[in-house]
Amino acid sequence: WRAVTVNHLAGFLLAQILLPAMARGRARLITTASLAEMWGWLRVDHPTGPTPPSRWLAYGAGKSANILFTVEAARRWSSYGIVPTCFFPGLVRTRFARTSLLFTLARPLPYLVGDPAAGADTLVWLATSDDPRIRPGGYYAFRAPFVAAPWSTSPRRAERLWEASAQLVGATIPYS
């Protein structure tokens, strides 16, 4: 449950706190996802329990939650000029990945970007570009739309996760 708390609920609560300021004008809200969302084990009605049987399933659950949050934030907040998006930075060589067997096996994949600056490229693009391909609720990698698993983009699951997350953080949400 810690992975979902850190990777999703913390950002969810921060977005709720910043919402009045974001709703005053053009704002970008960008969350980070991962290919791990495909094996995420997320119970949207109870996102903090029970704990998945592996840390990678838990990590994937947090990343799936970020995509679902982006989908629902776009539905709820786009009319306020907020552009919620999500991105996959690629497989970045950091200390996080040094001990990962999965990262080692993935080295031949085209998603390996190497250094952190290359991984941040799509984030900076989403934050600063007026590219017409950037759409509220979109998921991006390498400055292009990226495909997520159907369970990570389902509008119904996104709404259910939002409601459960709001209860968990005690958020009174003024804009919906």
C-alpha positions, -999 to 999 in steps of 0.1 A, spaced: 0 0 0 30 23 4 36 25 -33 0 37 -40 3 61 -11 35 76 -23 29 74 -61 -8 83 -61 -24 96 -29 3 121 -22 0 137 -56 -38 134 -55 -39 154 -22 -14 180 -35 -36 185 -66 -66 190 -44 -48 216 -23 -35 234 -55 -68 232 -73 -80 267 -65 -47 282 -78 -47 260 -109 -83 269 -117 -75 306 -119 -59 302 -153 -40 280 -177 -24 252 -157 -7 219 -164 -9 189 -141 15 162 -150 18 128 -134 44 101 -139 35 66 -151 54 36 -162 52 4 -183 47 -12 -149 11 0 -149 4 -30 -172 11 -54 -143 -3 -32 -116 -26 -49 -91 -49 -20 -82 -82 -23 -64 -97 10 -73 -123 9 -45 -97 1 -19 -64 13 -33 -44 9 -1 -52 -27 7 -45 -55 7 -8 -52 -1 1 -69 -35 23 -99 -31 53 -82 -47 68 -47 -47 67 -46 -85 29 -53 -85 25 -25 -59 47 -1 -79 26 -10 -110 -6 -3 -90 7 32 -81 15 39 -118 -19 26 -129 -35 49 -103 -16 79 -118 -30 73 -152 -66 68 -139 -62 100 -118 -52 118 -150 -82 105 -169 -106 116 -142 -89 150 -135 -93 158 -172 -130 150 -170 -135 170 -139 -111 199 -144 -105 206 -181 -133 232 -181 -112 253 -157 -83 255 -181 -63 227 -164 -46 203 -187 -39 170 -168 -15 147 -186 6 117 -177 39 106 -191 62 76 -192 99 88 -191 113 56 -205 136 33 -187 161 57 -171 194 45 -157 192 56 -121 200 40 -87 163 29 -86 169 4 -114 203 -9 -105 189 -39 -85 160 -46 -108 160 -79 -127 133 -65 -149 153 -34 -158 183 -57 -166 161 -78 -189 146 -47 -205 179 -32 -216 174 -42 -253 140 -26 -254 136 7 -274 122 23 -242 157 25 -226 166 62 -227 196 62 -206 202 94 -186 177 113 -164 178 143 -187 165 122 -216 138 108 -194 127 143 -184 124 154 -220 87 145 -224 79 160 -190 94 194 -200 76 192 -234 42 186 -216 49 214 -192 59 240 -218 47 231 -253 16 243 -271 17 212 -294 -18 204 -305 -12 167 -298 -13 174 -261 -48 166 -249 -63 166 -214 -62 131 -200 -35 120 -224 -7 96 -218 26 104 -235 61 90 -240 89 103 -262 68 134 -271 40 113 -286 7 97 -274 14 64 -256 -9 35 -250 -18 23 -216 -37 -9 -205 -75 -7 -207 -78 -11 -169 -55 20 -165 -77 42 -188 -112 31 -180 -134 61 -172 -155 41 -147 -124 28 -129 -110 63 -129 -141 77 -112 -142 50 -86 -105 55 -78 -111 92 -74 -140 87 -50 -119 62 -29 -89 85 -30 -109 115 -18 -122 95 11 -87 83 20 -71 117 21 -102 134 36 -105 158 6 -135 181 3 -133 187 -34 -148 220 -44 -145 215 -82 -159 184 -99 
